[in-house]
């Protein structure tokens, strides 16, 4: 089983899928699999962005706490 792509890899693969769809390079037979893969890639990107947002918010709270002392 292959490893889950990181954000950059997932985003790039998603861009490739969108480009293929826009150019009409995907057959009807492949379309369902590509759309399912795109949904998975979107979820990976959203999860990473939410995690990063949480990390940044935590860092900002810590910095605000240091400034108040």
Chimera marker file (.cmm) of the C-alpha trace (Angstrom):
<marker_set name="trace">
<marker id="1" x="0.000" y="0.000" z="0.000" r="1" g="1" b="0" radius="0.5"/>
<marker id="2" x="1.370" y="3.410" z="-0.930" r="1" g="1" b="0" radius="0.5"/>
<marker id="3" x="1.769" y="6.176" z="1.613" r="1" g="1" b="0" radius="0.5"/>
<marker id="4" x="-0.692" y="9.021" z="1.843" r="1" g="1" b="0" radius="0.5"/>
<marker id="5" x="0.528" y="12.056" z="-0.103" r="1" g="1" b="0" radius="0.5"/>
<marker id="6" x="1.493" y="15.202" z="1.750" r="1" g="1" b="0" radius="0.5"/>
<marker id="7" x="-0.338" y="18.469" z="1.061" r="1" g="1" b="0" radius="0.5"/>
<marker id="8" x="1.877" y="19.510" z="-1.843" r="1" g="1" b="0" radius="0.5"/>
<marker id="9" x="1.696" y="16.119" z="-3.527" r="1" g="1" b="0" radius="0.5"/>
<marker id="10" x="-2.078" y="15.931" z="-3.067" r="1" g="1" b="0" radius="0.5"/>
<marker id="11" x="-2.577" y="19.454" z="-4.405" r="1" g="1" b="0" radius="0.5"/>
<marker id="12" x="-0.404" y="18.811" z="-7.458" r="1" g="1" b="0" radius="0.5"/>
<marker id="13" x="-2.181" y="15.546" z="-8.245" r="1" g="1" b="0" radius="0.5"/>
<marker id="14" x="-5.527" y="17.296" z="-7.852" r="1" g="1" b="0" radius="0.5"/>
<marker id="15" x="-4.415" y="19.991" z="-10.299" r="1" g="1" b="0" radius="0.5"/>
<marker id="16" x="-3.412" y="17.291" z="-12.787" r="1" g="1" b="0" radius="0.5"/>
<marker id="17" x="-6.823" y="15.637" z="-12.513" r="1" g="1" b="0" radius="0.5"/>
<marker id="18" x="-8.618" y="18.955" z="-13.019" r="1" g="1" b="0" radius="0.5"/>
<marker id="19" x="-6.445" y="19.738" z="-16.051" r="1" g="1" b="0" radius="0.5"/>
<marker id="20" x="-7.152" y="16.322" z="-17.558" r="1" g="1" b="0" radius="0.5"/>
<marker id="21" x="-10.888" y="16.806" z="-17.060" r="1" g="1" b="0" radius="0.5"/>
<marker id="22" x="-10.810" y="20.338" z="-18.511" r="1" g="1" b="0" radius="0.5"/>
<marker id="23" x="-8.898" y="19.153" z="-21.579" r="1" g="1" b="0" radius="0.5"/>
<marker id="24" x="-11.193" y="16.176" z="-22.052" r="1" g="1" b="0" radius="0.5"/>
<marker id="25" x="-8.274" y="13.760" z="-21.640" r="1" g="1" b="0" radius="0.5"/>
<marker id="26" x="-10.217" y="11.404" z="-19.362" r="1" g="1" b="0" radius="0.5"/>
<marker id="27" x="-12.437" y="8.739" z="-20.829" r="1" g="1" b="0" radius="0.5"/>
<marker id="28" x="-15.867" y="8.114" z="-19.390" r="1" g="1" b="0" radius="0.5"/>
<marker id="29" x="-14.511" y="4.823" z="-18.047" r="1" g="1" b="0" radius="0.5"/>
<marker id="30" x="-11.819" y="6.645" z="-16.053" r="1" g="1" b="0" radius="0.5"/>
<marker id="31" x="-13.949" y="9.572" z="-14.907" r="1" g="1" b="0" radius="0.5"/>
<marker id="32" x="-15.512" y="7.880" z="-11.872" r="1" g="1" b="0" radius="0.5"/>
<marker id="33" x="-12.148" y="6.721" z="-10.521" r="1" g="1" b="0" radius="0.5"/>
<marker id="34" x="-10.603" y="10.167" z="-11.102" r="1" g="1" b="0" radius="0.5"/>
<marker id="35" x="-13.475" y="11.926" z="-9.326" r="1" g="1" b="0" radius="0.5"/>
<marker id="36" x="-13.191" y="9.535" z="-6.358" r="1" g="1" b="0" radius="0.5"/>
<marker id="37" x="-9.442" y="10.172" z="-6.212" r="1" g="1" b="0" radius="0.5"/>
<marker id="38" x="-10.046" y="13.939" z="-6.396" r="1" g="1" b="0" radius="0.5"/>
<marker id="39" x="-12.452" y="13.736" z="-3.437" r="1" g="1" b="0" radius="0.5"/>
<marker id="40" x="-9.803" y="11.902" z="-1.399" r="1" g="1" b="0" radius="0.5"/>
<marker id="41" x="-7.154" y="14.464" z="-2.355" r="1" g="1" b="0" radius="0.5"/>
<marker id="42" x="-9.451" y="17.350" z="-1.389" r="1" g="1" b="0" radius="0.5"/>
<marker id="43" x="-10.035" y="15.734" z="2.006" r="1" g="1" b="0" radius="0.5"/>
<marker id="44" x="-6.274" y="15.348" z="2.544" r="1" g="1" b="0" radius="0.5"/>
<marker id="45" x="-5.721" y="19.027" z="1.694" r="1" g="1" b="0" radius="0.5"/>
<marker id="46" x="-8.591" y="20.224" z="3.902" r="1" g="1" b="0" radius="0.5"/>
<marker id="47" x="-7.408" y="18.127" z="6.852" r="1" g="1" b="0" radius="0.5"/>
<marker id="48" x="-3.854" y="19.447" z="6.524" r="1" g="1" b="0" radius="0.5"/>
<marker id="49" x="-5.061" y="23.042" z="6.286" r="1" g="1" b="0" radius="0.5"/>
<marker id="50" x="-7.243" y="22.627" z="9.386" r="1" g="1" b="0" radius="0.5"/>
<marker id="51" x="-4.344" y="21.079" z="11.303" r="1" g="1" b="0" radius="0.5"/>
<marker id="52" x="-2.032" y="23.893" z="10.240" r="1" g="1" b="0" radius="0.5"/>
<marker id="53" x="-4.619" y="26.497" z="11.216" r="1" g="1" b="0" radius="0.5"/>
<marker id="54" x="-4.866" y="24.894" z="14.659" r="1" g="1" b="0" radius="0.5"/>
<marker id="55" x="-1.090" y="24.914" z="15.041" r="1" g="1" b="0" radius="0.5"/>
<marker id="56" x="-0.837" y="28.567" z="14.024" r="1" g="1" b="0" radius="0.5"/>
<marker id="57" x="-3.657" y="29.568" z="16.378" r="1" g="1" b="0" radius="0.5"/>
<marker id="58" x="-1.943" y="27.748" z="19.248" r="1" g="1" b="0" radius="0.5"/>
<marker id="59" x="1.352" y="29.502" z="18.518" r="1" g="1" b="0" radius="0.5"/>
<marker id="60" x="-0.406" y="32.873" z="18.392" r="1" g="1" b="0" radius="0.5"/>
<marker id="61" x="-2.104" y="32.204" z="21.740" r="1" g="1" b="0" radius="0.5"/>
<marker id="62" x="1.253" y="31.304" z="23.255" r="1" g="1" b="0" radius="0.5"/>
<marker id="63" x="2.786" y="34.485" z="21.885" r="1" g="1" b="0" radius="0.5"/>
<marker id="64" x="-0.086" y="36.575" z="23.252" r="1" g="1" b="0" radius="0.5"/>
<marker id="65" x="0.427" y="34.960" z="26.652" r="1" g="1" b="0" radius="0.5"/>
<marker id="66" x="4.108" y="35.850" z="26.593" r="1" g="1" b="0" radius="0.5"/>
<marker id="67" x="3.337" y="39.462" z="25.684" r="1" g="1" b="0" radius="0.5"/>
<marker id="68" x="0.919" y="39.820" z="28.599" r="1" g="1" b="0" radius="0.5"/>
<marker id="69" x="3.549" y="38.848" z="31.160" r="1" g="1" b="0" radius="0.5"/>
<link id1="1" id2="2" r="1" g="1" b="0" radius="0.2"/>
<link id1="2" id2="3" r="1" g="1" b="0" radius="0.2"/>
<link id1="3" id2="4" r="1" g="1" b="0" radius="0.2"/>
<link id1="4" id2="5" r="1" g="1" b="0" radius="0.2"/>
<link id1="5" id2="6" r="1" g="1" b="0" radius="0.2"/>
<link id1="6" id2="7" r="1" g="1" b="0" radius="0.2"/>
<link id1="7" id2="8" r="1" g="1" b="0" radius="0.2"/>
<link id1="8" id2="9" r="1" g="1" b="0" radius="0.2"/>
<link id1="9" id2="10" r="1" g="1" b="0" radius="0.2"/>
<link id1="10" id2="11" r="1" g="1" b="0" radius="0.2"/>
<link id1="11" id2="12" r="1" g="1" b="0" radius="0.2"/>
<link id1="12" id2="13" r="1" g="1" b="0" radius="0.2"/>
<link id1="13" id2="14" r="1" g="1" b="0" radius="0.2"/>
<link id1="14" id2="15" r="1" g="1" b="0" radius="0.2"/>
<link id1="15" id2="16" r="1" g="1" b="0" radius="0.2"/>
<link id1="16" id2="17" r="1" g="1" b="0" radius="0.2"/>
<link id1="17" id2="18" r="1" g="1" b="0" radius="0.2"/>
<link id1="18" id2="19" r="1" g="1" b="0" radius="0.2"/>
<link id1="19" id2="20" r="1" g="1" b="0" radius="0.2"/>
<link id1="20" id2="21" r="1" g="1" b="0" radius="0.2"/>
<link id1="21" id2="22" r="1" g="1" b="0" radius="0.2"/>
<link id1="22" id2="23" r="1" g="1" b="0" radius="0.2"/>
<link id1="23" id2="24" r="1" g="1" b="0" radius="0.2"/>
<link id1="24" id2="25" r="1" g="1" b="0" radius="0.2"/>
<link id1="25" id2="26" r="1" g="1" b="0" radius="0.2"/>
<link id1="26" id2="27" r="1" g="1" b="0" radius="0.2"/>
<link id1="27" id2="28" r="1" g="1" b="0" radius="0.2"/>
<link id1="28" id2="29" r="1" g="1" b="0" radius="0.2"/>
<link id1="29" id2="30" r="1" g="1" b="0" radius="0.2"/>
<link id1="30" id2="31" r="1" g="1" b="0" radius="0.2"/>
<link id1="31" id2="32" r="1" g="1" b="0" radius="0.2"/>
<link id1="32" id2="33" r="1" g="1" b="0" radius="0.2"/>
<link id1="33" id2="34" r="1" g="1" b="0" radius="0.2"/>
<link id1="34" id2="35" r="1" g="1" b="0" radius="0.2"/>
<link id1="35" id2="36" r="1" g="1" b="0" radius="0.2"/>
<link id1="36" id2="37" r="1" g="1" b="0" radius="0.2"/>
<link id1="37" id2="38" r="1" g="1" b="0" radius="0.2"/>
<link id1="38" id2="39" r="1" g="1" b="0" radius="0.2"/>
<link id1="39" id2="40" r="1" g="1" b="0" radius="0.2"/>
<link id1="40" id2="41" r="1" g="1" b="0" radius="0.2"/>
<link id1="41" id2="42" r="1" g="1" b="0" radius="0.2"/>
<link id1="42" id2="43" r="1" g="1" b="0" radius="0.2"/>
<link id1="43" id2="44" r="1" g="1" b="0" radius="0.2"/>
<link id1="44" id2="45" r="1" g="1" b="0" radius="0.2"/>
<link id1="45" id2="46" r="1" g="1" b="0" radius="0.2"/>
<link id1="46" id2="47" r="1" g="1" b="0" radius="0.2"/>
<link id1="47" id2="48" r="1" g="1" b="0" radius="0.2"/>
<link id1="48" id2="49" r="1" g="1" b="0" radius="0.2"/>
<link id1="49" id2="50" r="1" g="1" b="0" radius="0.2"/>
<link id1="50" id2="51" r="1" g="1" b="0" radius="0.2"/>
<link id1="51" id2="52" r="1" g="1" b="0" radius="0.2"/>
<link id1="52" id2="53" r="1" g="1" b="0" radius="0.2"/>
<link id1="53" id2="54" r="1" g="1" b="0" radius="0.2"/>
<link id1="54" id2="55" r="1" g="1" b="0" radius="0.2"/>
<link id1="55" id2="56" r="1" g="1" b="0" radius="0.2"/>
<link id1="56" id2="57" r="1" g="1" b="0" radius="0.2"/>
<link id1="57" id2="58" r="1" g="1" b="0" radius="0.2"/>
<link id1="58" id2="59" r="1" g="1" b="0" radius="0.2"/>
<link id1="59" id2="60" r="1" g="1" b="0" radius="0.2"/>
<link id1="60" id2="61" r="1" g="1" b="0" radius="0.2"/>
<link id1="61" id2="62" r="1" g="1" b="0" radius="0.2"/>
<link id1="62" id2="63" r="1" g="1" b="0" radius="0.2"/>
<link id1="63" id2="64" r="1" g="1" b="0" radius="0.2"/>
<link id1="64" id2="65" r="1" g="1" b="0" radius="0.2"/>
<link id1="65" id2="66" r="1" g="1" b="0" radius="0.2"/>
<link id1="66" id2="67" r="1" g="1" b="0" radius="0.2"/>
<link id1="67" id2="68" r="1" g="1" b="0" radius="0.2"/>
<link id1="68" id2="69" r="1" g="1" b="0" radius="0.2"/>
</marker_set>
